Amino acid sequence: MAAITRTLHGVPRTGARLMSTGTTKRTALYDLHTKYGARFGPFAGWAMPLVYSDQGALDSHLHTRKHASIFDVSHMLQTRIVGADRHRFLEHLVVADLKELPVGGSTLSLFTNDKGGIEDDTIITQQQDSLYVVSNAGCADKDFAHLNKHAKIFQDQGADVEVRKIEDHSLIALQGPSAQKALEQLAGIDLAQMAFMTGQTVDIAGVPCHVARSGYTGEDGFELSIPTSEVVGITARLLENPEVKLAGLGARDSLRLEAGLCLYGSDIDATTTPMEANLVWTIGKRRRAEGGFIGADVILPQLAAKGGERRRIGLIVEGAPARAHAKVLSADGEEIGEITSGVPSPSLGKNVAMAYVRKGFNKRGTSLKVQVRNRIQEATVVKMPFVAANYHKI
């Protein structure tokens, strides 16, 4: 692929974010993953590392909880929304209060549809002259088309807004208790005063990068948007720290589930409302009063009435692990829902799962049953996250 010149966070760079081989795309870190013995699997059209030769998914999970791991998340969609009307435009598509978000502040938000469902979840960061948006790889094409479709409508109405795909930067997530010290060694600055869910430009090994204090593991950590021409070198430098290892999708999934975080397409989708998913906290106070986002006419009345037919819950499951699509039953055997994600928790030594159940069966402490293959197993509704978050506090 020819090199593409773009501008990210005011930093001009040249380079391609991905390499394509046939129908499967590779990130710029593919050869580095191979060097470390990665076993790859397909994910959203990408060849992504699952595990590495030096440790399996279980050991990688525990290493992240104790030290720090690097996850290649370059397959995710990075966009910048620019123009004087950028806040009004994006607030039409998501539920967050972006006008009140301070410069450098980040927020989890939801793209919604006209039926009140969730089209994707996304992290949005307020920058001085733009909104930086990171979306899921599995929704990348859909999200980018959605943004451009509505940008065209706004532009036709005279609005000053433009959607720019960031194609010359890769994205890695450095996650775990040792993440701050590892990054400080390359940045040469104290990051202790950088709050959780904030982002700023930081020179890493002399390279300007956008660094966000966030992640998908429940641990302290950072997501680094790095010029693709520099990402291999910076990742290799981080790996020189003996407490830092590469980690793949196997550990990423169990980490995020222990943290009670949703996987789009499994735990939330276009038919799930924020109320049903227990994600109403993503809807800003002003947005609840004013509406103005797609699907508000469905979502806000449901919120006011505490409506919706189902609720997302956490479960501790006895016996064998309950995987996606396993049936959830009431104590007297009535089918009331379905598992959406489930794993044996490496941190707890118990089987954890997310599920949707009929409203009324979602109270903490409720005894339920799960059908795992042909066996009926006991389960208990518990509070999420399953493992307490270890986010950085100032």
C-alpha positions in Angstrom: 0.0 0.0 0.0 1.3 3.4 -0.9 2.3 5.7 2.0 -0.5 8.1 3.1 0.2 11.5 4.6 -2.3 12.6 7.3 -2.2 14.9 10.4 -2.9 13.5 13.8 -3.2 15.8 16.9 -1.4 18.5 14.9 1.6 16.2 14.2 2.2 15.6 10.5 3.6 12.1 9.8 3.9 9.7 6.8 3.3 6.0 6.8 0.7 3.3 6.3 -1.2 1.9 9.3 -1.7 -1.5 7.9 -0.5 -4.1 5.4 -2.9 -6.2 3.4 -2.3 -9.8 2.2 -5.2 -11.1 0.2 -8.4 -10.6 2.2 -6.7 -10.6 5.6 -5.1 -7.4 6.9 -2.0 -7.2 9.0 -0.9 -4.5 11.4 2.5 -2.9 11.2 3.5 -5.0 14.2 2.9 -8.4 12.5 6.5 -9.2 12.0 7.3 -8.3 15.6 4.5 -10.6 16.8 5.9 -13.4 14.6 9.4 -12.8 16.1 7.9 -13.4 19.6 6.2 -16.6 18.5 2.6 -15.4 18.1 -0.1 -17.7 17.1 -2.6 -15.7 15.0 -6.3 -15.9 14.5 -8.8 -13.9 12.3 -10.6 -11.0 13.9 -12.7 -8.5 12.0 -10.7 -9.2 8.8 -7.3 -8.9 10.6 -4.7 -11.5 11.5 -4.4 -10.8 15.2 -2.1 -12.5 17.8 -4.0 -14.8 20.2 -1.1 -16.0 22.3 2.7 -16.1 22.3 5.3 -18.9 22.6 6.6 -17.7 26.0 3.2 -17.9 27.8 -0.3 -19.0 27.2 -3.5 -16.9 27.6 -3.7 -17.8 31.4 -0.2 -16.7 32.2 -0.5 -13.7 30.0 -3.7 -12.7 31.8 -2.0 -13.0 35.2 1.1 -11.2 34.0 -1.0 -8.2 33.0 -2.7 -8.1 36.4 0.7 -8.2 38.2 3.0 -6.4 35.8 2.2 -5.0 32.3 1.4 -6.2 28.8 1.3 -4.6 25.4 -1.8 -5.3 23.2 -1.7 -4.5 19.5 -5.0 -2.7 18.9 -4.1 -1.1 15.6 -7.1 -2.8 13.9 -9.4 -0.3 15.7 -10.7 2.7 13.8 -9.2 6.1 14.7 -10.9 9.3 13.4 -10.7 13.0 14.0 -13.8 15.2 13.8 -12.9 18.8 12.9 -14.8 22.0 12.2 -16.7 24.6 14.2 -19.8 22.4 14.4 -18.0 19.2 15.4 -19.7 19.0 18.8 -23.2 19.6 17.5 -22.5 17.0 14.8 -21.2 14.2 17.0 -23.7 14.8 19.7 -26.4 13.9 17.1 -24.8 10.5 16.8 -23.7 9.7 20.4 -25.1 10.1 23.9 -22.2 11.9 25.5 -22.1 15.5 26.6 -19.2 16.6 24.4 -19.6 20.4 24.8 -18.8 20.1 28.5 -16.0 17.6 28.2 -12.8 19.5 29.1 -9.9 19.6 26.7 -7.9 16.5 27.3 -10.9 14.6 28.8 -12.1 11.3 27.4 -15.4 9.6 27.8 -17.0 6.3 26.8 -20.0 6.8 24.7 -22.5 5.0 22.4 -23.5 5.4 18.8 -27.2 4.7 18.8 -29.9 4.0 16.2 -33.4 5.2 15.7 -34.8 2.2 17.5 -32.7 3.0 20.6 -30.2 0.2 20.0 -26.4 0.5 20.3 -24.6 0.6 17.0 -21.1 0.7 18.7 -19.4 1.8 21.8 -16.5 4.3 21.4 -14.0 6.4 23.3 -14.0 10.1 22.5 -11.3 12.6 23.6 -11.7 16.4 23.5 -8.8 18.0 21.8 -8.1 21.7 21.4 -9.3 21.8 17.8 -10.9 18.4 17.2 -12.6 15.3 18.7 -10.5 12.1 18.6 -12.7 9.0 18.3 -11.6 5.4 18.7 -14.1 2.7 17.6 -14.2 -1.1 17.4 -12.5 -2.9 14.6 -15.6 -5.1 13.9 -17.6 -1.9 13.4 -14.9 0.1 11.6 -16.4 0.2 8.1 -19.9 0.7 9.4 -18.9 3.5 11.8 -16.9 5.3 9.2 -19.7 5.2 6.7 -22.2 6.3 9.4 -20.0 9.3 10.3 -19.6 10.3 6.7 -23.3 9.9 5.9 -24.4 12.2 8.6 -21.5 14.6 8.0 -22.7 15.0 4.4 -26.2 15.8 5.7 -24.8 18.4 8.1 -22.6 19.9 5.4 -25.5 20.2 3.0 -27.2 22.2 5.8 -24.2 24.6 5.9 -22.4 23.0 8.9 -18.7 23.3 9.3 -17.7 19.7 10.0 -15.3 17.1 8.5 -14.6 13.4 9.4 -10.9 12.4 8.9 -9.8 8.8 9.1 -6.4 8.5 10.8 -4.4 6.1 8.6 -0.8 6.8 9.4 -0.9 6.0 13.1 -0.9 2.6 14.8 -2.4 1.9 18.2 -1.1 -0.1 21.1 -2.4 -0.5 24.7 0.1 -0.8 27.5 -1.8 -2.2 30.5 -1.0 -3.2 34.0 0.3 -1.9 37.3 3.8 -1.5 35.8 2.6 0.5 32.8 3.2 3.9 34.2 6.9 3.3 35.1 7.5 1.5 31.8 6.2 4.4 29.8 7.9 7.0 32.0 11.3 5.4 31.1 10.7 6.3 27.4 8.9 9.5 27.9 11.3 11.0 30.5 8.4 12.7 32.4 6.4 12.0 35.5 2.9 10.6 34.5 1.6 10.4 38.1 -0.6 13.5 37.6 -2.2 12.3 34.4 -5.7 11.2 35.4 -7.6 8.2 34.2 -9.7 8.9 31.1 -7.5 11.8 29.9 -5.3 12.2 26.9 -2.4 14.4 25.8 0.5 14.5 23.4 3.6 13.0 24.9 7.1 12.5 23.3 7.9 8.8 23.6 11.5 8.1 22.8 11.5 11.5 21.1 8.4 10.7 18.9 5.2 12.8 19.4 2.4 10.4 20.2 -1.1 10.8 21.6 -1.3 9.0 24.9 -4.6 8.3 26.6 -4.8 6.9 30.2 -7.5 4.2 29.5 -7.8 0.6 28.4 -9.9 -2.5 28.3 -8.5 -4.6 31.1 -9.6 -3.0 34.4 -6.0 -2.1 35.1 -4.1 1.1 35.0 -2.7 1.7 31.6 -2.4 3.7 28.4 -3.4 3.6 24.8 -0.7 5.0 22.5 -1.4 6.4 19.0 2.0 6.2 17.4 3.2 7.1 13.9 3.2 3.8 12.1 6.8 4.4 10.9 7.8 4.4 14.6 5.5 1.9 16.2 7.8 -1.2 15.9 10.8 0.7 17.4 8.7 2.1 20.3 7.1 -1.3 21.0 10.5 -3.0 21.0 11.9 -0.4 23.4 9.0 -1.0 25.8 9.6 -4.7 25.6 13.2 -4.1 26.9 11.6 -3.6 30.3 11.5 -7.1 31.9 8.1 -6.5 33.4 6.5 -5.8 30.0 5.4 -8.6 27.6 3.2 -8.9 24.6 -0.3 -10.2 25.1 -2.9 -11.4 22.6 -6.7 -11.6 22.2 -7.0 -14.6 24.5 -5.9 -12.7 27.5 -7.6 -9.5 26.4 -11.0 -11.2 26.4 -10.7 -12.7 29.9 -9.3 -9.5 31.3 -12.1 -7.3 29.9 -14.7 -9.8 31.1 -13.3 -9.8 34.7 -13.5 -6.0 34.5 -17.2 -6.2 33.5 -16.6 -4.5 30.1 -18.8 -5.3 27.1 -17.6 -6.8 23.8 -19.6 -5.3 21.0 -21.4 -8.0 19.0 -21.6 -10.3 22.0 -22.7 -8.3 25.1 -24.2 -5.3 23.3 -25.5 -4.9 19.7 -27.9 -2.9 17.6 -30.9 -4.5 19.4 -29.6 -3.6 22.9 -30.7 -0.3 24.5 -28.5 1.5 27.1 -31.1 0.8 29.8 -31.0 -3.0 29.1 -27.2 -3.0 29.0 -26.8 -1.0 32.3 -25.0 1.7 30.3 -27.3 4.6 31.1 -24.4 6.3 32.9 -22.9 7.1 29.5 -25.8 9.5 28.8 -24.8 13.0 29.9 -27.1 14.9 32.3 -27.7 17.6 29.7 -28.4 15.0 27.0 -31.0 13.4 29.2 -32.8 16.7 29.5 -32.3 17.9 25.9 -32.1 14.7 23.9 -31.1 15.4 20.3 -29.3 12.2 19.6 -30.5 9.4 17.3 -32.9 7.2 19.2 -33.5 9.6 22.1 -37.3 9.3 21.6 -36.9 5.6 22.5 -34.1 5.7 25.0 -35.1 8.6 27.2 -38.7 7.4 27.9 -37.3 4.0 28.7 -34.8 5.5 31.0 -37.5 7.5 32.8 -39.7 4.5 33.2 -36.8 2.2 34.0 -38.3 0.1 31.2 -36.9 -2.5 28.8 -37.7 -6.2 29.0 -34.2 -7.4 30.0 -31.1 -6.5 31.9 -27.4 -7.3 31.6 -26.1 -9.1 34.6 -22.9 -10.8 36.0 -23.0 -14.4 37.1 -20.8 -16.7 39.0 -21.4 -20.2 37.6 -20.8 -23.5 39.4 -19.4 -26.5 37.5 -18.2 -26.1 33.9 -17.8 -22.6 32.3 -20.9 -21.2 30.7 -20.2 -19.9 27.2 -22.1 -17.6 24.9 -25.7 -18.7 24.0 -26.0 -21.0 27.0 -29.6 -20.7 28.4 -30.2 -19.0 31.7 -33.0 -20.5 33.8 -34.9 -19.3 36.9 -34.7 -21.3 40.1 -37.8 -23.3 39.0 -36.4 -24.0 35.5 -38.1 -21.4 33.4 -35.9 -20.0 30.6 -35.4 -16.3 31.3 -32.3 -15.4 29.3 -29.0 -16.2 27.7 -25.2 -16.0 28.4 -23.4 -13.6 26.1 -19.8 -14.1 27.4 -18.2 -16.5 29.8 -14.8 -17.7 30.9 -13.0 -19.3 33.8 -11.6 -16.3 35.7 -7.9 -16.7 36.1 -7.9 -14.1 38.9 -10.7 -15.6 40.9 -10.5 -19.3 40.1 -14.2 -19.2 39.4 -16.4 -19.3 36.3 -17.7 -15.8 35.4 -20.2 -14.8 32.8 -22.3 -12.0 31.5 -25.9 -12.6 30.5 -29.2 -10.9 29.7 -32.2 -12.0 31.8 -35.8 -10.9 32.0 -36.2 -7.9 34.2 -37.0 -8.9 37.7 -34.3 -11.7 37.8 -31.4 -9.2 37.8 -31.2 -8.5 41.6 -27.8 -9.1 43.1 -27.8 -12.4 45.0 -30.5 -14.0 43.0 -30.0 -17.8 42.5 -30.4 -18.9 38.9 -29.4 -21.9 36.8 -27.5 -22.2 33.6 -27.8 -25.0 31.0 -24.3 -26.0 29.9 -24.6 -28.6 27.2 -27.0 -31.2 28.8 -26.2 -30.2 32.4 -28.1 -27.8 34.7 -25.7 -25.8 36.9 -26.2 -23.4 39.7 -25.4 -19.7 39.2 -25.7 -16.5 41.3 -26.2 -12.9 40.2 -23.2 -10.8 41.3 -22.1 -7.2 41.0 -19.7 -6.3 38.2 -16.8 -5.8 37.8 -15.9 -9.3 39.0 -12.4 -8.1 39.8 -12.1 -4.6 41.3 -10.8 -2.0 38.9 -7.3 -0.8 39.4 -7.6 2.5 37.5 -5.1 5.3 38.4 -6.3 7.8 41.0 -4.7 11.2 41.8 
